[in-house]
């Protein structure tokens, strides 16, 4: 069981007056993910930086942490 940590940036867009998930990007570090999310929030309604810990072999999710939310 090899646990793998992934840092993800998820943008949010407005569609029919509702906020829905948009593009996502993988970042190599937590600080990079937070900076990227903050920059994306200037162009979009919102963005979030996430830390996801999952088992690399089975794909089973161990934990998800919101590092920052912007917008």
C-alpha positions as CSV (number, residue, x, y, z in Angstrom):
1,X,0.0,0.0,0.0
2,X,1.8,3.1,-1.3
3,X,0.1,6.3,-0.3
4,X,0.5,9.1,-2.8
5,X,-0.2,12.8,-2.1
6,X,-1.5,14.9,-5.0
7,X,-2.1,18.7,-4.9
8,X,-5.0,19.8,-7.1
9,X,-6.4,23.1,-8.2
10,X,-10.1,23.2,-9.1
11,X,-11.6,26.2,-10.8
12,X,-15.3,27.0,-10.6
13,X,-17.4,28.6,-13.3
14,X,-20.9,30.1,-13.5
15,X,-23.5,28.3,-15.6
16,X,-27.1,29.2,-15.5
17,X,-26.5,31.3,-12.4
18,X,-25.0,28.2,-10.6
19,X,-21.5,27.6,-9.6
20,X,-20.1,24.4,-11.1
21,X,-16.7,22.7,-11.2
22,X,-14.5,23.7,-14.1
23,X,-11.0,23.0,-15.1
24,X,-8.6,21.2,-12.7
25,X,-4.8,21.2,-12.7
26,X,-2.2,19.2,-10.8
27,X,0.5,21.1,-8.9
28,X,3.8,19.7,-7.6
29,X,3.6,21.5,-4.2
30,X,1.0,22.8,-1.8
31,X,2.3,26.3,-2.0
32,X,2.2,26.1,-5.8
33,X,-1.4,24.9,-5.7
34,X,-2.5,27.8,-3.4
35,X,-0.7,30.4,-5.6
36,X,-2.2,28.9,-8.8
37,X,-5.7,28.8,-7.2
38,X,-5.4,32.4,-6.1
39,X,-4.3,33.5,-9.6
40,X,-7.2,31.5,-11.2
41,X,-9.7,33.2,-8.9
42,X,-8.9,36.6,-10.4
43,X,-10.2,35.3,-13.8
44,X,-13.0,33.0,-12.6
45,X,-15.7,33.2,-10.0
46,X,-13.7,30.9,-7.7
47,X,-11.0,28.4,-7.2
48,X,-9.9,25.9,-4.5
49,X,-6.5,24.2,-3.7
50,X,-6.9,20.6,-2.5
51,X,-4.5,18.0,-1.0
52,X,-5.6,14.4,-1.9
53,X,-4.0,11.4,-0.3
54,X,-4.9,8.1,-2.0
55,X,-3.5,4.6,-2.3
56,X,-1.5,4.5,-5.5
57,X,-2.3,0.8,-6.2
58,X,-6.0,0.5,-5.5
59,X,-7.0,4.1,-6.0
60,X,-8.8,4.2,-2.6
61,X,-9.1,7.7,-1.2
62,X,-7.5,8.2,2.3
63,X,-8.2,11.9,2.9
64,X,-9.0,15.2,1.2
65,X,-8.0,18.5,2.6
66,X,-8.9,22.0,1.4
67,X,-5.8,24.1,1.5
68,X,-7.4,27.3,0.4
69,X,-10.5,28.7,-1.3
70,X,-10.5,31.9,-3.3
71,X,-13.0,34.0,-5.0
